[in-house]
Amino acid sequence: MAQDCVQLPRKRTVLKLISNHMDAWQVALVIATLPLLIHGAIRWQTAVLVLAIGVGYWFAFALNDYFDAPFDALDRRKAARNFFVQVPVHGWMIVLFSLTLLSSVAAAYAQFGLPGWSFWVLSCFVAWAYSAPPLRLKQRPGFDLIVHTLFVQTFPYVVCMVLIQASWALLDWVLLAILSLASLTAQLEQQARDFVVDLQAGGTFATRLGRRRVVRGLRWVTAVCLLIALISVVQGTIPWFLLPFGLIGLPALLHRFWRKPEAPRSERLVLLSTTAGFLYTGVIFCYFLLS
């Protein structure tokens, strides 16, 4: 229960907010960078866009934690990881901070005219609709999977492709398919992990279908994702500099097959994988940006 949760020192809770869902927004930054690397669109203008996308995803996950706080407080583990359970924040402060941060993000999108503004408005709406009442799509079975599939790991790639006006090639469609499946499996994995809490919070796709069925589906979709990647590598569709991303993420994906259905994913393994991918992307991006 919330009363049993050990309160962390204030400095640690603030640090927890800053590093909020680091694995998720690191992935968003990496994905947003891929079209720029593939299509040779690395310049300061697009670097600012990638940074804005990363900040936007950090905000979206923080906003999700804010609206999840009453439910996360029911679980000791989740309560300890949620900044807004540890430090109650007034609603007006959230509104003021949101307007300030999103205005800064808007400046990066504004460089690209109407398409940029359109993506900014869409991303703001989805961040709100997914987490906040009255819509709170994350608790509407079916919509929770659709929104996560389309907007978590797929959206950053599409945004950058459209805004840099790149021509879609076979590689882009292959990566988009892989990212869509990866985004779907990430949501299934999360719902399987949070099954008990979600039952109390109002339900999700997983609570309707059952944990064991969801885990079986997770493994099947992961297998399809890996198969598409393997075929694309063998056929030479995926270039050499993208191969390290697959090798970095492979242990976390394979872990889904050998752990028990009720066992959660290894958060340490996932964070290690995403951080390694983030650092690898940063090295490549900076090399091309400064060369």
C-alpha atoms as an extended CHARMM CRD file, in Angstrom:
* protein
*
       291  EXT
         1         1  MET       CA              0.0000000000        0.0000000000        0.0000000000  PROA      1               0.0000000000
         2         2  ALA       CA              1.0030000000        3.6220000000       -0.4450000000  PROA      2               0.0000000000
         3         3  GLN       CA              1.4440000000        4.0640000000        3.2960000000  PROA      3               0.0000000000
         4         4  ASP       CA              4.0810000000        1.3110000000        3.3100000000  PROA      4               0.0000000000
         5         5  CYS       CA              6.1910000000        2.9780000000        0.6440000000  PROA      5               0.0000000000
         6         6  VAL       CA              9.5440000000        4.2160000000        1.9030000000  PROA      6               0.0000000000
         7         7  GLN       CA              9.9620000000        7.9100000000        1.1210000000  PROA      7               0.0000000000
         8         8  LEU       CA             13.1880000000        8.6530000000       -0.6950000000  PROA      8               0.0000000000
         9         9  PRO       CA             15.3560000000       11.7340000000       -0.0470000000  PROA      9               0.0000000000
        10        10  ARG       CA             14.2130000000       14.7100000000       -2.1040000000  PROA      10              0.0000000000
        11        11  LYS       CA             17.4000000000       14.8810000000       -4.1800000000  PROA      11              0.0000000000
        12        12  ARG       CA             16.9920000000       11.2470000000       -5.1700000000  PROA      12              0.0000000000
        13        13  THR       CA             13.3490000000       11.7250000000       -6.1690000000  PROA      13              0.0000000000
        14        14  VAL       CA             14.2380000000       14.7350000000       -8.3340000000  PROA      14              0.0000000000
        15        15  LEU       CA             16.9940000000       12.7060000000       -9.9660000000  PROA      15              0.0000000000
        16        16  LYS       CA             14.4440000000        9.9570000000      -10.5040000000  PROA      16              0.0000000000
        17        17  LEU       CA             12.1840000000       12.4310000000      -12.3180000000  PROA      17              0.0000000000
        18        18  ILE       CA             15.0340000000       13.6320000000      -14.5450000000  PROA      18              0.0000000000
        19        19  SER       CA             15.9980000000       10.0510000000      -15.4010000000  PROA      19              0.0000000000
        20        20  ASN       CA             12.3200000000        9.0970000000      -15.6980000000  PROA      20              0.0000000000
        21        21  HSD       CA             11.8820000000        6.0720000000      -17.9980000000  PROA      21              0.0000000000
        22        22  MET       CA             15.3890000000        6.5470000000      -19.3640000000  PROA      22              0.0000000000
        23        23  ASP       CA             15.1690000000        3.3450000000      -21.3860000000  PROA      23              0.0000000000
        24        24  ALA       CA             12.0890000000        4.6270000000      -23.2380000000  PROA      24              0.0000000000
        25        25  TRP       CA             13.1980000000        8.1440000000      -24.1720000000  PROA      25              0.0000000000
        26        26  GLN       CA             16.6730000000        6.9040000000      -25.0800000000  PROA      26              0.0000000000
        27        27  VAL       CA             15.0190000000        4.5700000000      -27.5780000000  PROA      27              0.0000000000
        28        28  ALA       CA             12.9730000000        7.4720000000      -28.9840000000  PROA      28              0.0000000000
        29        29  LEU       CA             16.1530000000        9.4920000000      -29.5120000000  PROA      29              0.0000000000
        30        30  VAL       CA             17.8650000000        6.5770000000      -31.2500000000  PROA      30              0.0000000000
        31        31  ILE       CA             14.8840000000        5.9350000000      -33.5300000000  PROA      31              0.0000000000
        32        32  ALA       CA             14.5780000000        9.6220000000      -34.4640000000  PROA      32              0.0000000000
        33        33  THR       CA             18.2470000000        9.6320000000      -35.4200000000  PROA      33              0.0000000000
        34        34  LEU       CA             18.0320000000        6.6350000000      -37.7660000000  PROA      34              0.0000000000
        35        35  PRO       CA             16.3390000000        8.4020000000      -40.7400000000  PROA      35              0.0000000000
        36        36  LEU       CA             18.9130000000       11.1850000000      -40.5300000000  PROA      36              0.0000000000
        37        37  LEU       CA             21.7880000000        8.6990000000      -40.6510000000  PROA      37              0.0000000000
        38        38  ILE       CA             20.2510000000        6.6250000000      -43.4340000000  PROA      38              0.0000000000
        39        39  HSD       CA             19.2870000000        9.5780000000      -45.6490000000  PROA      39              0.0000000000
        40        40  GLY       CA             22.2540000000       11.8410000000      -44.9310000000  PROA      40              0.0000000000
        41        41  ALA       CA             20.2060000000       14.5590000000      -43.2450000000  PROA      41              0.0000000000
        42        42  ILE       CA             22.4570000000       15.2290000000      -40.2710000000  PROA      42              0.0000000000
        43        43  ARG       CA             22.7270000000       18.9700000000      -39.6440000000  PROA      43              0.0000000000
        44        44  TRP       CA             22.1560000000       21.3080000000      -36.7260000000  PROA      44              0.0000000000
        45        45  GLN       CA             18.5030000000       21.8780000000      -37.6650000000  PROA      45              0.0000000000
        46        46  THR       CA             17.7070000000       18.1700000000      -37.5230000000  PROA      46              0.0000000000
        47        47  ALA       CA             19.8610000000       17.7110000000      -34.4100000000  PROA      47              0.0000000000
        48        48  VAL       CA             17.5970000000       20.1880000000      -32.6180000000  PROA      48              0.0000000000
        49        49  LEU       CA             14.5680000000       18.2490000000      -33.8740000000  PROA      49              0.0000000000
        50        50  VAL       CA             15.9240000000       14.9660000000      -32.4960000000  PROA      50              0.0000000000
        51        51  LEU       CA             16.6030000000       16.6120000000      -29.1410000000  PROA      51              0.0000000000
        52        52  ALA       CA             13.0600000000       18.0210000000      -29.0840000000  PROA      52              0.0000000000
        53        53  ILE       CA             11.6270000000       14.5800000000      -29.8170000000  PROA      53              0.0000000000
        54        54  GLY       CA             13.6050000000       13.1140000000      -26.9250000000  PROA      54              0.0000000000
        55        55  VAL       CA             12.4320000000       15.8540000000      -24.5590000000  PROA      55              0.0000000000
        56        56  GLY       CA              8.8680000000       15.3530000000      -25.7700000000  PROA      56              0.0000000000
        57        57  TYR       CA              8.9900000000       11.6530000000      -24.9880000000  PROA      57              0.0000000000
        58        58  TRP       CA             10.4980000000       12.3360000000      -21.5720000000  PROA      58              0.0000000000
        59        59  PHE       CA              7.5730000000       14.6850000000      -20.9140000000  PROA      59              0.0000000000
        60        60  ALA       CA              4.9980000000       12.1570000000      -22.1460000000  PROA      60              0.0000000000
        61        61  PHE       CA              6.2870000000        9.4590000000      -19.8090000000  PROA      61              0.0000000000
        62        62  ALA       CA              6.4540000000       11.9200000000      -16.8900000000  PROA      62              0.0000000000
        63        63  LEU       CA              2.8630000000       12.9820000000      -17.6130000000  PROA      63              0.0000000000
        64        64  ASN       CA              1.8680000000        9.3300000000      -17.6710000000  PROA      64              0.0000000000
        65        65  ASP       CA              3.4550000000        8.8530000000      -14.2330000000  PROA      65              0.0000000000
        66        66  TYR       CA              1.5380000000       11.8600000000      -12.9090000000  PROA      66              0.0000000000
        67        67  PHE       CA             -1.8230000000       10.3990000000      -13.8820000000  PROA      67              0.0000000000
        68        68  ASP       CA             -0.7380000000        6.8960000000      -12.8490000000  PROA      68              0.0000000000
        69        69  ALA       CA              0.2870000000        8.0120000000       -9.3540000000  PROA      69              0.0000000000
        70        70  PRO       CA             -2.9860000000        7.0160000000       -7.5940000000  PROA      70              0.0000000000
        71        71  PHE       CA             -2.7120000000        3.5130000000       -9.0690000000  PROA      71              0.0000000000
        72        72  ASP       CA              1.0520000000        3.1160000000       -8.6950000000  PROA      72              0.0000000000
        73        73  ALA       CA              0.6410000000        3.9480000000       -5.0070000000  PROA      73              0.0000000000
        74        74  LEU       CA             -1.1170000000        0.5840000000       -4.6280000000  PROA      74              0.0000000000
        75        75  ASP       CA              2.0870000000       -1.2800000000       -5.4560000000  PROA      75              0.0000000000
        76        76  ARG       CA              5.2400000000       -0.8420000000       -3.3640000000  PROA      76              0.0000000000
        77        77  ARG       CA              7.6340000000       -1.3850000000       -6.2790000000  PROA      77              0.0000000000
        78        78  LYS       CA              5.8500000000        0.9860000000       -8.6560000000  PROA      78              0.0000000000
        79        79  ALA       CA              5.2960000000        3.5770000000       -5.9350000000  PROA      79              0.0000000000
        80        80  ALA       CA              9.0240000000        3.6970000000       -5.2480000000  PROA      80              0.0000000000
        81        81  ARG       CA              9.7050000000        4.4040000000       -8.9310000000  PROA      81              0.0000000000
        82        82  ASN       CA              7.0370000000        7.0850000000       -9.4240000000  PROA      82              0.0000000000
        83        83  PHE       CA              8.1990000000       10.6220000000       -8.6080000000  PROA      83              0.0000000000
        84        84  PHE       CA              4.6240000000       11.8560000000       -8.1800000000  PROA      84              0.0000000000
        85        85  VAL       CA              3.8790000000        9.2430000000       -5.5320000000  PROA      85              0.0000000000
        86        86  GLN       CA              6.9650000000       10.3220000000       -3.5950000000  PROA      86              0.0000000000
        87        87  VAL       CA              6.4460000000       14.0700000000       -4.1070000000  PROA      87              0.0000000000
        88        88  PRO       CA              2.8290000000       15.2620000000       -4.5540000000  PROA      88              0.0000000000
        89        89  VAL       CA              2.6610000000       18.1240000000       -7.0670000000  PROA      89              0.0000000000
        90        90  HSD       CA             -0.1790000000       20.6260000000       -7.4930000000  PROA      90              0.0000000000
        91        91  GLY       CA             -2.0770000000       20.5070000000      -10.7680000000  PROA      91              0.0000000000
        92        92  TRP       CA             -1.3640000000       24.1610000000      -11.5840000000  PROA      92              0.0000000000
        93        93  MET       CA              2.3760000000       23.4460000000      -11.3850000000  PROA      93              0.0000000000
        94        94  ILE       CA              1.9780000000       20.6150000000      -13.8890000000  PROA      94              0.0000000000
        95        95  VAL       CA              0.0640000000       22.9050000000      -16.2590000000  PROA      95              0.0000000000
        96        96  LEU       CA              2.6340000000       25.7060000000      -15.9920000000  PROA      96              0.0000000000
        97        97  PHE       CA              5.5790000000       23.3600000000      -16.4640000000  PROA      97              0.0000000000
        98        98  SER       CA              3.8620000000       21.6140000000      -19.3920000000  PROA      98              0.0000000000
        99        99  LEU       CA              3.1460000000       24.8660000000      -21.2240000000  PROA      99              0.0000000000
       100       100  THR       CA              6.7200000000       26.0810000000      -20.7400000000  PROA      100             0.0000000000
       101       101  LEU       CA              8.3630000000       22.8480000000      -21.8380000000  PROA      101             0.0000000000
       102       102  LEU       CA              6.0480000000       22.2030000000      -24.7810000000  PROA      102             0.0000000000
       103       103  SER       CA              6.5600000000       25.7640000000      -26.0300000000  PROA      103             0.0000000000
       104       104  SER       CA             10.2930000000       25.0790000000      -26.1680000000  PROA      104             0.0000000000
       105       105  VAL       CA              9.6840000000       21.8270000000      -28.0290000000  PROA      105             0.0000000000
       106       106  ALA       CA              7.3910000000       23.6680000000      -30.4530000000  PROA      106             0.0000000000
       107       107  ALA       CA             10.2650000000       25.9230000000      -31.5160000000  PROA      107             0.0000000000
       108       108  ALA       CA             12.1320000000       22.9040000000      -32.8960000000  PROA      108             0.0000000000
       109       109  TYR       CA              9.0980000000       21.6940000000      -34.8420000000  PROA      109             0.0000000000
       110       110  ALA       CA              8.3340000000       25.2140000000      -36.1140000000  PROA      110             0.0000000000
       111       111  GLN       CA             11.4870000000       25.0980000000      -38.2710000000  PROA      111             0.0000000000
       112       112  PHE       CA              9.6180000000       22.7660000000      -40.6060000000  PROA      112             0.0000000000
       113       113  GLY       CA              6.5260000000       24.9030000000      -41.1550000000  PROA      113             0.0000000000
       114       114  LEU       CA              2.9900000000       23.5190000000      -41.1720000000  PROA      114             0.0000000000
       115       115  PRO       CA              4.0300000000       19.8280000000      -41.1560000000  PROA      115             0.0000000000
       116       116  GLY       CA              6.1690000000       20.4890000000      -38.0960000000  PROA      116             0.0000000000
       117       117  TRP       CA              3.3560000000       22.2730000000      -36.2740000000  PROA      117             0.0000000000
       118       118  SER       CA              0.9550000000       19.4600000000      -37.2040000000  PROA      118             0.0000000000
       119       119  PHE       CA              3.2190000000       16.8120000000      -35.7010000000  PROA      119             0.0000000000
       120       120  TRP       CA              3.6780000000       18.9300000000      -32.5720000000  PROA      120             0.0000000000
       121       121  VAL       CA             -0.0800000000       19.2900000000      -32.0600000000  PROA      121             0.0000000000
       122       122  LEU       CA             -0.6330000000       15.5860000000      -32.7150000000  PROA      122             0.0000000000
       123       123  SER       CA              2.0810000000       14.5210000000      -30.2750000000  PROA      123             0.0000000000
       124       124  CYS       CA              0.7240000000       16.8210000000      -27.5430000000  PROA      124             0.0000000000
       125       125  PHE       CA             -2.7890000000       15.4580000000      -28.0280000000  PROA      125             0.0000000000
       126       126  VAL       CA             -1.6830000000       11.8180000000      -27.9470000000  PROA      126             0.0000000000
       127       127  ALA       CA              0.4250000000       12.3590000000      -24.8100000000  PROA      127             0.0000000000
       128       128  TRP       CA             -2.6320000000       13.8000000000      -23.0690000000  PROA      128             0.0000000000
       129       129  ALA       CA             -5.2410000000       11.3920000000      -24.4670000000  PROA      129             0.0000000000
       130       130  TYR       CA             -3.2190000000        8.2890000000      -23.6430000000  PROA      130             0.0000000000
       131       131  SER       CA             -2.6720000000        9.0970000000      -19.9660000000  PROA      131             0.0000000000
       132       132  ALA       CA             -5.2140000000       11.6670000000      -18.7950000000  PROA      132             0.0000000000
       133       133  PRO       CA             -8.9320000000       11.3840000000      -18.1460000000  PROA      133             0.0000000000
       134       134  PRO       CA            -11.5010000000       11.4540000000      -19.5660000000  PROA      134             0.0000000000
       135       135  LEU       CA            -10.0570000000        9.5360000000      -22.5340000000  PROA      135             0.0000000000
       136       136  ARG       CA             -7.1540000000        7.7470000000      -20.7710000000  PROA      136             0.0000000000
       137       137  LEU       CA             -6.7000000000        5.4220000000      -23.7290000000  PROA      137             0.0000000000
       138       138  LYS       CA             -4.1920000000        3.2770000000      -21.8510000000  PROA      138             0.0000000000
       139       139  GLN       CA             -7.1040000000        1.7800000000      -19.9040000000  PROA      139             0.0000000000
       140       140  ARG       CA             -9.2660000000        1.1100000000      -22.9450000000  PROA      140             0.0000000000
       141       141  PRO       CA             -8.4660000000       -2.4190000000      -24.1630000000  PROA      141             0.0000000000
       142       142  GLY       CA             -7.4760000000       -2.3720000000      -27.8260000000  PROA      142             0.0000000000
       143       143  PHE       CA             -6.8060000000        1.3480000000      -27.9280000000  PROA      143             0.0000000000
       144       144  ASP       CA             -3.9450000000        0.8450000000      -25.4710000000  PROA      144             0.0000000000
       145       145  LEU       CA             -2.1550000000       -1.4310000000      -27.9420000000  PROA      145             0.0000000000
       146       146  ILE       CA             -2.9660000000        0.6570000000      -31.0230000000  PROA      146             0.0000000000
       147       147  VAL       CA             -1.7040000000        3.9260000000      -29.5370000000  PROA      147             0.0000000000
       148       148  HSD       CA              1.4520000000        2.3220000000      -28.1590000000  PROA      148             0.0000000000
       149       149  THR       CA              2.1880000000        0.5840000000      -31.4690000000  PROA      149             0.0000000000
       150       150  LEU       CA              1.7140000000        3.7320000000      -33.5460000000  PROA      150             0.0000000000
       151       151  PHE       CA              3.2080000000        6.3930000000      -31.3170000000  PROA      151             0.0000000000
       152       152  VAL       CA              5.9280000000        5.0040000000      -29.0440000000  PROA      152             0.0000000000
       153       153  GLN       CA              8.6380000000        3.4780000000      -31.2380000000  PROA      153             0.0000000000
       154       154  THR       CA              7.1140000000        4.0920000000      -34.6800000000  PROA      154             0.0000000000
       155       155  PHE       CA              6.2110000000        7.7830000000      -34.4930000000  PROA      155             0.0000000000
       156       156  PRO       CA              9.7540000000        9.2450000000      -34.1160000000  PROA      156             0.0000000000
       157       157  TYR       CA             10.8530000000        7.5340000000      -37.3250000000  PROA      157             0.0000000000
       158       158  VAL       CA              7.8330000000        8.7570000000      -39.3020000000  PROA      158             0.0000000000
       159       159  VAL       CA              8.1570000000       12.3150000000      -37.9790000000  PROA      159             0.0000000000
       160       160  CYS       CA             11.7670000000       12.6310000000      -39.0820000000  PROA      160             0.0000000000
       161       161  MET       CA             11.1540000000       10.9560000000      -42.4350000000  PROA      161             0.0000000000
       162       162  VAL       CA              8.3420000000       13.3800000000      -43.2650000000  PROA      162             0.0000000000
       163       163  LEU       CA             10.0270000000       16.5300000000      -41.9670000000  PROA      163             0.0000000000
       164       164  ILE       CA             13.3250000000       15.9240000000      -43.7960000000  PROA      164             0.0000000000
       165       165  GLN       CA             11.2630000000       15.0650000000      -46.9080000000  PROA      165             0.0000000000
       166       166  ALA       CA             13.1030000000       11.7920000000      -47.4640000000  PROA      166             0.0000000000
       167       167  SER       CA             12.0650000000        9.2920000000      -50.1190000000  PROA      167             0.0000000000
       168       168  TRP       CA             10.8150000000        6.0550000000      -48.5960000000  PROA      168             0.0000000000
       169       169  ALA       CA             12.9640000000        3.0630000000      -49.5730000000  PROA      169             0.0000000000
       170       170  LEU       CA             12.6820000000       -0.6460000000      -48.7890000000  PROA      170             0.0000000000
       171       171  LEU       CA             14.9370000000       -0.2230000000      -45.7530000000  PROA      171             0.0000000000
       172       172  ASP       CA             12.6050000000        2.3930000000      -44.2760000000  PROA      172             0.0000000000
       173       173  TRP       CA              9.5760000000        0.1300000000      -44.5980000000  PROA      173             0.0000000000
       174       174  VAL       CA             11.4730000000       -2.8000000000      -43.0990000000  PROA      174             0.0000000000
       175       175  LEU       CA             12.5950000000       -0.7010000000      -40.1430000000  PROA      175             0.0000000000
       176       176  LEU       CA              9.0850000000        0.6770000000      -39.7060000000  PROA      176             0.0000000000
       177       177  ALA       CA              7.6890000000       -2.8740000000      -39.5770000000  PROA      177             0.0000000000
       178       178  ILE       CA             10.3130000000       -3.9060000000      -37.0190000000  PROA      178             0.0000000000
       179       179  LEU       CA              9.6910000000       -0.7990000000      -34.9180000000  PROA      179             0.0000000000
       180       180  SER       CA              5.9140000000       -1.3260000000      -34.9890000000  PROA      180             0.0000000000
       181       181  LEU       CA              6.2650000000       -4.9030000000      -33.7710000000  PROA      181             0.0000000000
       182       182  ALA       CA              8.8490000000       -3.8690000000      -31.1840000000  PROA      182             0.0000000000
       183       183  SER       CA              6.5040000000       -1.1770000000      -29.8960000000  PROA      183             0.0000000000
       184       184  LEU       CA              3.6320000000       -3.6690000000      -29.6910000000  PROA      184             0.0000000000
       185       185  THR       CA              5.7380000000       -6.1920000000      -27.7870000000  PROA      185             0.0000000000
       186       186  ALA       CA              6.9630000000       -3.5070000000      -25.3890000000  PROA      186             0.0000000000
       187       187  GLN       CA              3.3640000000       -2.7410000000      -24.4470000000  PROA      187             0.0000000000
       188       188  LEU       CA              2.4480000000       -6.4100000000      -24.0680000000  PROA      188             0.0000000000
       189       189  GLU       CA              5.5180000000       -6.9570000000      -21.9060000000  PROA      189             0.0000000000
       190       190  GLN       CA              4.6510000000       -3.9840000000      -19.7220000000  PROA      190             0.0000000000
       191       191  GLN       CA              1.0340000000       -5.0730000000      -19.3170000000  PROA      191             0.0000000000
       192       192  ALA       CA              2.1060000000       -8.5930000000      -18.3630000000  PROA      192             0.0000000000
       193       193  ARG       CA              4.4460000000       -7.0940000000      -15.7490000000  PROA      193             0.0000000000
       194       194  ASP       CA              1.7990000000       -4.7360000000      -14.3260000000  PROA      194             0.0000000000
       195       195  PHE       CA             -1.0620000000       -7.2410000000      -14.5530000000  PROA      195             0.0000000000
       196       196  VAL       CA             -2.0770000000       -7.1480000000      -10.8690000000  PROA      196             0.0000000000
       197       197  VAL       CA             -1.9430000000       -3.3520000000      -10.5780000000  PROA      197             0.0000000000
       198       198  ASP       CA             -3.8550000000       -2.9060000000      -13.8470000000  PROA      198             0.0000000000
       199       199  LEU       CA             -6.6340000000       -5.1520000000      -12.5440000000  PROA      199             0.0000000000
       200       200  GLN       CA             -7.1440000000       -2.6990000000       -9.6920000000  PROA      200             0.0000000000
       201       201  ALA       CA             -6.7130000000        0.3690000000      -11.8960000000  PROA      201             0.0000000000
       202       202  GLY       CA             -9.4640000000       -0.4620000000      -14.3780000000  PROA      202             0.0000000000
       203       203  GLY       CA             -8.1140000000       -3.0100000000      -16.8250000000  PROA      203             0.0000000000
       204       204  THR       CA             -6.1040000000       -3.2670000000      -20.0450000000  PROA      204             0.0000000000
       205       205  PHE       CA             -5.8990000000       -5.5580000000      -23.0530000000  PROA      205             0.0000000000
       206       206  ALA       CA             -3.8520000000       -7.9840000000      -20.9400000000  PROA      206             0.0000000000
       207       207  THR       CA             -6.3810000000       -8.1280000000      -18.1050000000  PROA      207             0.0000000000
       208       208  ARG       CA             -9.0980000000       -8.9520000000      -20.6310000000  PROA      208             0.0000000000
       209       209  LEU       CA             -7.1100000000      -11.6430000000      -22.4180000000  PROA      209             0.0000000000
       210       210  GLY       CA             -5.1770000000      -13.0980000000      -19.4840000000  PROA      210             0.0000000000
       211       211  ARG       CA             -1.5130000000      -12.9300000000      -18.5840000000  PROA      211             0.0000000000
       212       212  ARG       CA             -0.4480000000      -16.3080000000      -19.9950000000  PROA      212             0.0000000000
       213       213  ARG       CA             -2.0930000000      -15.6490000000      -23.3600000000  PROA      213             0.0000000000
       214       214  VAL       CA             -0.4920000000      -12.2220000000      -23.5280000000  PROA      214             0.0000000000
       215       215  VAL       CA              2.9360000000      -13.7010000000      -22.7970000000  PROA      215             0.0000000000
       216       216  ARG       CA              2.4300000000      -16.3030000000      -25.5460000000  PROA      216             0.0000000000
       217       217  GLY       CA              1.4290000000      -13.5250000000      -27.9340000000  PROA      217             0.0000000000
       218       218  LEU       CA              4.4330000000      -11.4930000000      -26.8350000000  PROA      218             0.0000000000
       219       219  ARG       CA              6.7530000000      -14.3690000000      -27.6960000000  PROA      219             0.0000000000
       220       220  TRP       CA              5.1490000000      -14.9780000000      -31.0910000000  PROA      220             0.0000000000
       221       221  VAL       CA              5.2980000000      -11.3090000000      -32.1170000000  PROA      221             0.0000000000
       222       222  THR       CA              8.8950000000      -11.0960000000      -30.8830000000  PROA      222             0.0000000000
       223       223  ALA       CA              9.7580000000      -14.1460000000      -33.0010000000  PROA      223             0.0000000000
       224       224  VAL       CA              8.2000000000      -12.5270000000      -36.0910000000  PROA      224             0.0000000000
       225       225  CYS       CA             10.1200000000       -9.3130000000      -35.3980000000  PROA      225             0.0000000000
       226       226  LEU       CA             13.4070000000      -11.2180000000      -35.1100000000  PROA      226             0.0000000000
       227       227  LEU       CA             12.6390000000      -13.1930000000      -38.2720000000  PROA      227             0.0000000000
       228       228  ILE       CA             12.0240000000      -10.0180000000      -40.3050000000  PROA      228             0.0000000000
       229       229  ALA       CA             15.2900000000       -8.5680000000      -39.0150000000  PROA      229             0.0000000000
       230       230  LEU       CA             17.2330000000      -11.7600000000      -39.7840000000  PROA      230             0.0000000000
       231       231  ILE       CA             15.8850000000      -12.0270000000      -43.3370000000  PROA      231             0.0000000000
       232       232  SER       CA             16.6370000000       -8.3460000000      -43.9600000000  PROA      232             0.0000000000
       233       233  VAL       CA             20.2140000000       -8.7780000000      -42.7370000000  PROA      233             0.0000000000
       234       234  VAL       CA             20.7880000000      -11.8870000000      -44.8800000000  PROA      234             0.0000000000
       235       235  GLN       CA             19.3800000000      -10.1270000000      -47.9600000000  PROA      235             0.0000000000
       236       236  GLY       CA             21.5590000000       -7.0730000000      -47.3400000000  PROA      236             0.0000000000
       237       237  THR       CA             18.6320000000       -4.7000000000      -46.8370000000  PROA      237             0.0000000000
       238       238  ILE       CA             19.9040000000       -3.5770000000      -43.4390000000  PROA      238             0.0000000000
       239       239  PRO       CA             23.3030000000       -1.8180000000      -43.7210000000  PROA      239             0.0000000000
       240       240  TRP       CA             26.2930000000       -2.7620000000      -41.5820000000  PROA      240             0.0000000000
       241       241  PHE       CA             26.1940000000        0.2650000000      -39.2820000000  PROA      241             0.0000000000
       242       242  LEU       CA             22.7100000000       -0.7360000000      -38.0550000000  PROA      242             0.0000000000
       243       243  LEU       CA             23.7750000000       -4.2670000000      -37.0690000000  PROA      243             0.0000000000
       244       244  PRO       CA             25.1270000000       -3.2460000000      -33.6250000000  PROA      244             0.0000000000
       245       245  PHE       CA             21.6230000000       -2.0840000000      -32.6710000000  PROA      245             0.0000000000
       246       246  GLY       CA             20.3200000000       -5.5990000000      -33.2390000000  PROA      246             0.0000000000
       247       247  LEU       CA             23.1530000000       -7.1870000000      -31.2940000000  PROA      247             0.0000000000
       248       248  ILE       CA             22.6740000000       -4.7350000000      -28.4210000000  PROA      248             0.0000000000
       249       249  GLY       CA             18.9420000000       -5.3880000000      -28.1550000000  PROA      249             0.0000000000
       250       250  LEU       CA             19.0710000000       -9.1550000000      -28.7600000000  PROA      250             0.0000000000
       251       251  PRO       CA             19.6870000000      -10.3000000000      -25.1310000000  PROA      251             0.0000000000
       252       252  ALA       CA             16.6210000000       -8.4170000000      -23.8420000000  PROA      252             0.0000000000
       253       253  LEU       CA             14.4770000000       -9.9070000000      -26.6280000000  PROA      253             0.0000000000
       254       254  LEU       CA             15.7140000000      -13.4600000000      -26.0820000000  PROA      254             0.0000000000
       255       255  HSD       CA             15.0930000000      -13.1140000000      -22.3540000000  PROA      255             0.0000000000
       256       256  ARG       CA             11.3720000000      -13.0590000000      -23.1520000000  PROA      256             0.0000000000
       257       257  PHE       CA             11.5200000000      -16.6850000000      -24.2790000000  PROA      257             0.0000000000
       258       258  TRP       CA             13.2390000000      -18.3070000000      -21.3190000000  PROA      258             0.0000000000
       259       259  ARG       CA             11.7810000000      -16.4600000000      -18.3230000000  PROA      259             0.0000000000
       260       260  LYS       CA              8.5700000000      -17.6370000000      -16.6720000000  PROA      260             0.0000000000
       261       261  PRO       CA              5.2860000000      -15.9770000000      -17.7700000000  PROA      261             0.0000000000
       262       262  GLU       CA              4.7610000000      -14.3410000000      -14.3810000000  PROA      262             0.0000000000
       263       263  ALA       CA              8.3600000000      -13.1130000000      -14.1590000000  PROA      263             0.0000000000
       264       264  PRO       CA              8.9600000000       -9.4430000000      -15.0830000000  PROA      264             0.0000000000
       265       265  ARG       CA             11.5700000000       -8.3570000000      -17.5830000000  PROA      265             0.0000000000
       266       266  SER       CA             15.0620000000       -7.5450000000      -16.3670000000  PROA      266             0.0000000000
       267       267  GLU       CA             14.9780000000       -3.7560000000      -16.0130000000  PROA      267             0.0000000000
       268       268  ARG       CA             18.7520000000       -3.6810000000      -15.6220000000  PROA      268             0.0000000000
       269       269  LEU       CA             19.2430000000       -5.6130000000      -18.8680000000  PROA      269             0.0000000000
       270       270  VAL       CA             16.8290000000       -3.3540000000      -20.7580000000  PROA      270             0.0000000000
       271       271  LEU       CA             18.4420000000       -0.1670000000      -19.4290000000  PROA      271             0.0000000000
       272       272  LEU       CA             21.9070000000       -1.4930000000      -20.2390000000  PROA      272             0.0000000000
       273       273  SER       CA             20.8170000000       -2.3120000000      -23.8010000000  PROA      273             0.0000000000
       274       274  THR       CA             19.1190000000        1.0270000000      -24.4600000000  PROA      274             0.0000000000
       275       275  THR       CA             22.0130000000        2.9960000000      -22.9670000000  PROA      275             0.0000000000
       276       276  ALA       CA             24.5330000000        1.1230000000      -25.1160000000  PROA      276             0.0000000000
       277       277  GLY       CA             22.4140000000        1.8200000000      -28.2110000000  PROA      277             0.0000000000
       278       278  PHE       CA             22.0730000000        5.4650000000      -27.2120000000  PROA      278             0.0000000000
       279       279  LEU       CA             25.8350000000        5.9010000000      -26.7900000000  PROA      279             0.0000000000
       280       280  TYR       CA             26.5510000000        4.1440000000      -30.0950000000  PROA      280             0.0000000000
       281       281  THR       CA             24.0650000000        6.4120000000      -31.8640000000  PROA      281             0.0000000000
       282       282  GLY       CA             25.5710000000        9.4930000000      -30.2450000000  PROA      282             0.0000000000
       283       283  VAL       CA             29.0640000000        8.6290000000      -31.4510000000  PROA      283             0.0000000000
       284       284  ILE       CA             27.9200000000        8.0890000000      -35.0450000000  PROA      284             0.0000000000
       285       285  PHE       CA             25.6830000000       11.1600000000      -35.0610000000  PROA      285             0.0000000000
       286       286  CYS       CA             28.3710000000       13.4770000000      -33.6700000000  PROA      286             0.0000000000
       287       287  TYR       CA             30.9310000000       12.0940000000      -36.1270000000  PROA      287             0.0000000000
       288       288  PHE       CA             28.7790000000       12.9620000000      -39.1460000000  PROA      288             0.0000000000
       289       289  LEU       CA             27.5560000000       16.2470000000      -37.6440000000  PROA      289             0.0000000000
       290       290  LEU       CA             31.0570000000       17.5690000000      -36.9720000000  PROA      290             0.0000000000
       291       291  SER       CA             32.8120000000       16.1000000000      -40.0160000000  PROA      291             0.0000000000
